[in-house]
Amino acid sequence: MFSTIADTWHGSKWDVRSLIKAQDGKSISSATPVRDDDPYAGDIDKLQNALFNGHPIENGTCIDITLQDILQIIPKKRKRVDAYRGLVGRLNKMGVTLTINSQKSKRHDSEFEKR
């Protein structure tokens, strides 16, 4: 019962590792055109391809992901949670909550932007 209530409040959680393995070694295409007005459009497209099979991310979606998993989807030179600060803020404006958990820190999400 509680899991049903939690899903209603926070949306369903995705098993990112199984989605990544399900791609059977297919690399996530970065050939999606990036719009000039949004620097995070390419990152958002990669998330949509990896987690939602290319479907748009809906308003109110909560994505709970580990740092290791998001680094596989959207690689960054700086392998820290704060490297995704801009993406978290951009998704927050879209009504999507991105929570990135790392081994060094307990939790970083849209509250990270408010600090």
KESE-230104 format. One record per residue (C-alpha): x, y, z; residue number from 0; residue in three letters. Coordinates in steps of 0.05 Angstrom, whole numbers, always signed. Layout:
<recs>
<rec <X Y Z> NUM 'Ala'>;
...
</recs>
This chain:
<recs>
<rec <+0 +0 +0> 0 'Met'>;
<rec <+55 +49 +18> 1 'Phe'>;
<rec <+92 +37 -47> 2 'Ser'>;
<rec <+28 +55 -85> 3 'Thr'>;
<rec <+23 +120 -46> 4 'Ile'>;
<rec <+97 +135 -57> 5 'Ala'>;
<rec <+90 +123 -132> 6 'Asp'>;
<rec <+32 +172 -133> 7 'Thr'>;
<rec <+73 +225 -98> 8 'Trp'>;
<rec <+139 +216 -132> 9 'His'>;
<rec <+123 +178 -195> 10 'Gly'>;
<rec <+150 +109 -210> 11 'Ser'>;
<rec <+224 +96 -204> 12 'Lys'>;
<rec <+264 +68 -262> 13 'Trp'>;
<rec <+313 +10 -258> 14 'Asp'>;
<rec <+366 +45 -299> 15 'Val'>;
<rec <+417 -12 -298> 16 'Arg'>;
<rec <+368 -60 -331> 17 'Ser'>;
<rec <+350 -8 -383> 18 'Leu'>;
<rec <+423 +3 -399> 19 'Ile'>;
<rec <+436 -72 -403> 20 'Lys'>;
<rec <+374 -81 -446> 21 'Ala'>;
<rec <+406 -40 -501> 22 'Gln'>;
<rec <+454 -99 -512> 23 'Asp'>;
<rec <+516 -57 -523> 24 'Gly'>;
<rec <+482 -6 -567> 25 'Lys'>;
<rec <+512 +61 -556> 26 'Ser'>;
<rec <+465 +118 -541> 27 'Ile'>;
<rec <+461 +160 -603> 28 'Ser'>;
<rec <+486 +230 -597> 29 'Ser'>;
<rec <+465 +243 -669> 30 'Ala'>;
<rec <+401 +276 -645> 31 'Thr'>;
<rec <+404 +349 -667> 32 'Pro'>;
<rec <+419 +398 -611> 33 'Val'>;
<rec <+379 +462 -611> 34 'Arg'>;
<rec <+420 +526 -605> 35 'Asp'>;
<rec <+373 +557 -554> 36 'Asp'>;
<rec <+380 +500 -503> 37 'Asp'>;
<rec <+449 +476 -483> 38 'Pro'>;
<rec <+419 +416 -447> 39 'Tyr'>;
<rec <+376 +391 -505> 40 'Ala'>;
<rec <+427 +337 -524> 41 'Gly'>;
<rec <+431 +312 -451> 42 'Asp'>;
<rec <+355 +311 -446> 43 'Ile'>;
<rec <+351 +272 -512> 44 'Asp'>;
<rec <+402 +221 -486> 45 'Lys'>;
<rec <+360 +212 -422> 46 'Leu'>;
<rec <+297 +203 -464> 47 'Gln'>;
<rec <+331 +151 -508> 48 'Asn'>;
<rec <+361 +112 -450> 49 'Ala'>;
<rec <+304 +113 -400> 50 'Leu'>;
<rec <+240 +125 -440> 51 'Phe'>;
<rec <+257 +92 -508> 52 'Asn'>;
<rec <+257 +159 -542> 53 'Gly'>;
<rec <+190 +182 -515> 54 'His'>;
<rec <+188 +253 -486> 55 'Pro'>;
<rec <+196 +261 -411> 56 'Ile'>;
<rec <+128 +278 -381> 57 'Glu'>;
<rec <+116 +334 -332> 58 'Asn'>;
<rec <+118 +309 -260> 59 'Gly'>;
<rec <+166 +251 -274> 60 'Thr'>;
<rec <+215 +234 -219> 61 'Cys'>;
<rec <+281 +202 -241> 62 'Ile'>;
<rec <+322 +170 -186> 63 'Asp'>;
<rec <+390 +150 -212> 64 'Ile'>;
<rec <+460 +136 -187> 65 'Thr'>;
<rec <+520 +177 -208> 66 'Leu'>;
<rec <+552 +116 -241> 67 'Gln'>;
<rec <+490 +104 -284> 68 'Asp'>;
<rec <+481 +175 -307> 69 'Ile'>;
<rec <+555 +178 -324> 70 'Leu'>;
<rec <+543 +119 -372> 71 'Gln'>;
<rec <+484 +156 -404> 72 'Ile'>;
<rec <+513 +226 -404> 73 'Ile'>;
<rec <+589 +224 -395> 74 'Pro'>;
<rec <+622 +285 -364> 75 'Lys'>;
<rec <+696 +302 -354> 76 'Lys'>;
<rec <+682 +320 -281> 77 'Arg'>;
<rec <+655 +256 -251> 78 'Lys'>;
<rec <+617 +290 -194> 79 'Arg'>;
<rec <+544 +304 -180> 80 'Val'>;
<rec <+555 +379 -187> 81 'Asp'>;
<rec <+573 +369 -260> 82 'Ala'>;
<rec <+498 +356 -272> 83 'Tyr'>;
<rec <+474 +418 -235> 84 'Arg'>;
<rec <+452 +454 -298> 85 'Gly'>;
<rec <+415 +393 -324> 86 'Leu'>;
<rec <+379 +385 -257> 87 'Val'>;
<rec <+358 +458 -260> 88 'Gly'>;
<rec <+335 +453 -332> 89 'Arg'>;
<rec <+294 +390 -318> 90 'Leu'>;
<rec <+265 +423 -256> 91 'Asn'>;
<rec <+239 +480 -300> 92 'Lys'>;
<rec <+205 +426 -343> 93 'Met'>;
<rec <+172 +397 -281> 94 'Gly'>;
<rec <+217 +336 -278> 95 'Val'>;
<rec <+255 +318 -214> 96 'Thr'>;
<rec <+324 +287 -226> 97 'Leu'>;
<rec <+355 +256 -163> 98 'Thr'>;
<rec <+427 +235 -169> 99 'Ile'>;
<rec <+455 +191 -114> 100 'Asn'>;
<rec <+529 +182 -105> 101 'Ser'>;
<rec <+570 +141 -57> 102 'Gln'>;
<rec <+601 +203 -26> 103 'Lys'>;
<rec <+538 +242 -16> 104 'Ser'>;
<rec <+471 +218 +7> 105 'Lys'>;
<rec <+425 +256 -40> 106 'Arg'>;
<rec <+426 +311 -92> 107 'His'>;
<rec <+364 +333 -129> 108 'Asp'>;
<rec <+326 +396 -143> 109 'Ser'>;
<rec <+340 +417 -70> 110 'Glu'>;
<rec <+413 +420 -92> 111 'Phe'>;
<rec <+396 +481 -134> 112 'Glu'>;
<rec <+366 +518 -74> 113 'Lys'>;
<rec <+430 +516 -32> 114 'Arg'>;
</recs>
